C-alpha cells in the first residue's frame, strides 16, 4: 500500500482492467499478472494498472490523507 493519491483528471495509471469482482487483492493480482508495477482502485469499483509512465506524462499526483480515500469498495476491500 503506497497511500491515497489524487491525479489531475488524467489517469496516472492508464490501463483500466475489466473485472467482474473488483477487490484490492484481485486488482493487484491482475495488474501483476499483466506485468504492471502499480495497481489502484478508483471510485471503489474500477481497477487501473500502470508502470509509472503516466506520472511523467501528466505530472505529479497529490498525496491525500487516507481518510480522503473513503469510497466504499464495490467488491471486498481486502
Residue pairs with C-beta under 8 A, 6 or more apart in sequence:
2 38
3 63
3 64
3 66
4 63
4 64
4 65
4 66
4 68
4 69
5 12
5 40
5 61
5 62
5 63
5 64
6 61
6 62
6 64
6 68
7 54
7 58
7 61
7 62
8 58
8 59
8 61
10 54
10 57
10 58
11 42
11 48
11 50
11 54
12 50
12 54
12 55
12 58
12 61
13 38
13 39
13 40
13 48
13 49
13 50
13 54
14 48
14 50
14 53
14 54
15 34
15 36
15 48
15 49
15 50
16 46
16 47
16 48
17 27
17 30
17 31
17 34
17 47
17 48
17 49
19 26
19 27
19 30
19 47
21 75
22 41
22 44
22 45
22 46
22 47
22 73
22 74
22 75
23 73
23 75
23 76
23 77
23 78
24 41
24 73
24 76
24 77
24 78
25 76
25 78
26 47
26 75
27 39
27 40
27 41
27 47
27 49
28 39
30 39
30 47
30 49
31 38
31 39
31 47
31 49
32 39
34 49
36 49
36 50
36 51
37 50
37 51
37 52
38 49
38 50
38 51
38 52
39 47
39 48
39 49
40 47
40 48
40 49
41 47
41 48
41 73
42 48
42 71
43 71
44 71
44 72
44 73
44 74
45 73
45 74
45 75
55 61
